[in-house]
Amino acid sequence: MGGEPSDAAVEETHRFLEAVAGRQAPSGHAWGSIWNLVAFLDLLDRWDRQTAKVRSPDASEGTATVPPEPGA
């Protein structure tokens, strides 16, 4: 996933969380929030890459391959 978040990013996230919550938040929450966001964005990226492969046109037929609907 990359390196450690910078001290500035953690501090800014900490201030944001406190502003949203309207109360003090432990500084560890900021660090955890950053990693949760990074993990979520990584998941979305992987999901997009997988669905792009499924959506890619079939060169022989010129149509997109679409997975079946769940329960179909």
N, C-alpha and C positions, 0 to 999 in steps of 0.2 A: 503493500500500500504506500510505500514511500517513507520519508523520514519523520522525525518528531515535529509536532507543531511548534512554532516559535513562541517565545514567552509573550510577545506582543499579541499573537493570535489568541492565546489562552486568556490573557488579561481582557482583551476586547470581548471575547465570548462570555467571560465571567460578568463583565459590566452589563452586557446584553441580557443575560439570563436573570440578573438581579432586577433590571428594569422591567422585564416582562413579568416576573413573578411578584414584583413589588415588595420584595424582602431580600434579606441576605441569603446568599447561596454558598455552599462550600466550594472552594476553588477546584476541588476534584471533579465537581459536576461539569465545569467548563471543559476540562480535558476530556472527560468521557463523552460529552456532547460532540466535541470535534471528531473523535474517533467514530462515534455512531454515524455522524453525517458522512464521513469519508467512506465508511463501510456501505452505507446506503447508496451513495453515488457510484461506488464500485459495482455494487449489485445491479443498479440500473444500466451501467455501461455494459456489463457482461450480458444482461438480458437483451439489450438492444442489439448487440453483436450476434447473439444467437438467433433472434427473430429476423435480423437482416439476412442471415444465411437462408432461413426458411422462405423469406419473401423474395429472394433473388430469382429472376426469371430463368426458366429452363431454356437453355439455348436451342435445344432441338425443337421445342414446340412454341416458344415465344410466349408462354403463359407463366404466371407466378405459381409457385407451389404453396398452398395454404394448408396448415394442419387442420385435422377434423375438429369440430366443436366438441367440448367435453360432453360425454354421455351420448354421442352420436353413433 
